[in-house]
């Protein structure tokens, strides 16, 4: 259930270089590919680095730059493919440095990301767009609101966004506090530990009992999809559109999104991002973000990003609206359609489609 927007005062509420590691994970190469060329695109940045991205939704729709969670990759955009197509939105899912196809950038900061984004849109001649950061992509959406010229962005949104640690580390789950301590104490040990966990999880995901559980989940998702009149990211988690993928292909897509593609270039990007997202300092003060309107959607039962930390953030952003749902970090995906509709108005879409 959606809670009403909360408003108060002048604020509005409606949240050492890491070693490079090679990570070889199991794949299901025998499964026929279900990937489109538009899901593995690259762009050359001015400094020579590569930026990976995928496109979903309507190919001639209004551009929405989607920032994936942590750890994740460009393929995270595919569950909202049908939603976006239905709303005439073109989702451009960009990969941050060190994930998927994107080149690792040593010692990068959160404020380095808007520079890559601006280089991308200028290179692609995208003059106006919306920004949407999900989970760990949330802080990067706020960073774009801080530094990218306001006239270029029609809207900035944060969906189940990563929490600002400045709101208080005591609010965070113990395992996140442990990861924060370890990545700062010893990046090498952090890499070895989590690299081992990821490899074990990848092996486990290919064992018979787990394969059967994944397949059952995907069959249930398929059933939910057919029962719904309106597309849903939760129901679409193992597929894109109505392309008739087999269960094996859907399983391959899911495992590639979660287990393989984020670490395709090693663990350095994951290590750096762990440090950045758990830092008290994002490189700027929330109070200094003067962008016209930042829209935030968050679940009150989110244990990954506790709601009190998101309320703390929304109170400090001069122009933010926080909309709360009685959801967790994951089932809030049921409200992605609401977020997309709030993010880009029908008037904005109509104006854009008439011009192209």
N, C-alpha and C positions, 0 to 999 in steps of 0.2 A: 504494500500500500504506500502511495506517495504521501509524504508529509508536506505541509505547506511551506513555502519559503519563509525564512525567519529574517526579520530586518531589525536592526538596532543601531542607533546613533547614525553617524555618517557612513558606517560600513553596512553592507548588506549580507545577510545570510539566507538563502532560499531553500576540504582537507588538503715514497720509494717506487719506482716503476715495477710493476708486477712481472714476474718471469713469463715468457711465452711458453705455452705447453701444447704439445701435440696430443690430440684426443681422438682416438679411432673408436667409433661407436658402431655397433651392429646395424646393418641395414637390411631391408627386404628387397634386394635388387631383383629377385625373381618376379616380383609383383609388377605388372605392366604399369607404366607411368601414367599418372592422372594429372600431371602438371601442365599448365599452359605457359607459353613463352612470356606472357605478361607478368608471370610470378617470379621471374628471375632476371630482372633488368638491372643495369648498372649505369651510373653517371660518374664522369670524371670531374673531380673537384679541382679548383685552381691550384692547390698545392700538390697535385698528383695522386692523391688518395682516391679510392673507389668508394662510391656510395651505392649500396644495394637497395633495391626497392621492388615492390609488387603493386599491381593495380587491380582493383576490384570495383564492383558496382557498374554504373552506366559509363561507357567509354567517352561519352560526350557530355556527361553530367557536370554539376558544379564541383570544383576541386576541393577536397578535404584532405589535408595532410594528416595521416594517422601515425602516432608514435606508439610503438609496441611496449609491452610490459617488460619485466625483468625476472629472470633472463628469458629472452624470447627473440623473435626475428620478424622479418617482413611478412611471413606467412600467417601471422596472427590476425591479419585483416580479413582472411577468407570467411570466417563465420558470419561476417556482416555483409557478404557479397550480395545476397538477395535483398536484404534490407535496404542497402544503398541503391541498388538498381531500381527498386520499387519507388524510391524517393528522388530518383534522377540525380544521384550523387556519385562522383568519381572519387573513389578512395585510393589515395596514393600512400602506401604503407612503407615508410622509410626505415632503414636499419641504421642504428647508431654504430659508431666505430667499434670494430672487434667482434661484431655479431654477424653471422651469416656471410654475405658477400662483401660487407663493408670492411675496409682496411682499418686495422688497429691504429689508434692515435695515442702515443705515449703521453702521459701527464695531462690529458685533456681535462677540461672543466665542464660543468653544466652549461656555462655561458659560451662555450665553444660551439655547442650544438646549433644555436640560432644562426651562426655564421654559415654552417653547412646548409642549413635549410634555405637561407636567403640566396646562396650561390646556386642551389638546385632550382628554385623557382625562377630565378633570373635566366638561368641557362635553358630552362624549358619554356620560357616566355609565358609564365603564369602570373598575370598581373594582380589577381585578387583570389583569395582562398580562405578557407577556415582551417583551424588547427584543432586537433583532438588528441589529447594524451590519455592513454589508459594505463592504470596501475603505475608501474615504474616510469612510464612515459609522461605522467602528470607533471612532475617538476620541470621537465623539458618544455612542456607547453607553457608553463608559467614564465620560464626563461625567455621564450619567444615573445610573450606579451610584454616583457621587460625591454627587449632590445630591437625587435623587428619593427620598421616603420608602421604605425597604426593603419595608415591608408591601404596597406597591402592585405590586411587581415579583416575579414568581415566578422569573425567570431573566434574566440578561444575557449575551448572546453577541457575539463578535467573529469574523467570518468573513473571512479574507484581509484583515485590517484594515490601515488606513493606519499607517505606522511613526512612532514618536516620534522626532523629529529630535534630541532630547536624547541619544539613544543614540549619536549620532555622525554628523555630515553626511558624513563620508568613506565611509560605507556606501552612500550614495544614488547613483543613476545620475547621470551628468554632466548630462543634460538637466533633471533635477529640481533639481540645484544651480543650474543656469543660470536656470531659471524663478524659483527662490527669490530669487536675486540681483536679477533684473530687476524683479520685482514690488515689491521694496522700494526699488530704486534709482529706478525711474520707472514708476509704475502706468499712466501715459498711454502710454508706449512699449510696455509689456507688453500693454495692451489693443489697441493698433494691430496689433502683431505677431501675437498669437494670434487676433485677430478676422479678420485676413487669412488665416491658416492654416485657420481653421474654414470661412470662405467658400469657399476653394479646394477643401477636402476635400468640402464639400457639392456643389459643381459637379462634381467628379470622380466622385462617387458616382452621378451621374445620366448619365454617359457610357456608351455602348454596352458597351465591354469590361468595365467595372466592374459594370454592371447584370447582365451575363451571369455574372460570377463570384459575385455575391451570390445570384443565382437558383440557381446550382449548389450553393452552400453550403446554401441553404434546402431544396433537394430532398434533399440528403444528410441534413440534419437530420430531414426528414420520414421518410426511410427508417429512420434510427436509432430514431426514435420508435415506428414500427410494429414494429420488431424487439424492442424492450424490453418486458418485462412491467411493470417498475417505471418510473414517470415520471422523467425526467432534465432538469435545467435546460439542459444542453448541447444535448440533442436538441430541447428546446422553445423555443430562443432565438427562432425566427421565428414562434411561434404561441402561442395559449392553448387549452388543452384540445383538444377534438375538434370545433371549430366549423366545419371545412371551409373555411378561408380559402384564397383563391387565392394563387399565388406572388407576384403583384403586391401583394396586400394584406399578405402577410407581409413583403415587402421594404419596403413603406411603414411598417409597424410598426417594423421594425428601424432604418430611417433616422430615423424620428421620435424613437425612444428615444435614438439616439446623436448625431444631427446637429441636430435641430430643437428638441425640447421643452426640453432643458436651458437653451437660450439664448433661450427665447420672450420673456423680459422684458428681454433685453439681456445684456451681459457683466459687469455689476457684481457679481452673485453669484459668478460664476466667479473674478473677480479677488480678491474678498475671501476666498473659500475657499482660493485658492492661498496667500495670505499666512498664513491661520490654520493650515492643515495643515502648513506648512513652518516654523512658528515653533518655537523651542526650548521655549517655555513654553506649555503648554496652559491655563494659568490655575489649575492645581492640581498637587500632587505625587501621583504614583502611589501612594506609600506611605500617603497619607491616604484612599485609597478603601477603606472598610471594609465594603462590601456583601458579603453572605454568600458568593457564589460567582460568579465570572466565568469563562465558558467561551470558550476561544480555539481556533480551527481555522486552521491555516496550512500553506502549501506550502513545503518546504525549497528548492525551485528558483524561488521567487518573486523576480523581479528588481525589481518595482515596490516591494515592501516586503520587504527582505532579512530572512531568518529570524533573523539575529543581533540585529536591532533588536527583533523581536517577543519573542525569548527574554529580552532585556534588560528589556522591559516586563513580561513575565510574572513575572520574578524579583522585581520591585519591587511588584507588586500583592499585597497581603497574602493574598488568597483567590482565586487564579487557577489554572486548569488549562489547559495548552497541549497540544493534540493535533496532531501533525505528520503531514503526508502527503507522499509523494514526487511533488509536483505543482508546477505554476507558478501564477501569479496567476489564470490563466484556466481551466485544465482542472481545478482544484480544485473547480469547480462540480459535477463528478461526485459529490462527497461532500456536497452540500447536504442530501440526504435524511438522511444520518447526523447532520448538525448539527441539523436540525429535530427529529429523534428525541431527541437528547441534550438539546436546549434545553427541550423541554416533555415531561414524562413522560406515559405513558398514564393514570396515576392522576390527574394534574392535569387532563387533558382529560376523563376520565370524570366527575370531580367537577363540572367546569364544565358539561358538556352535560346532566347530570342536573338541574342547578339552573336552567337556562334553559328 
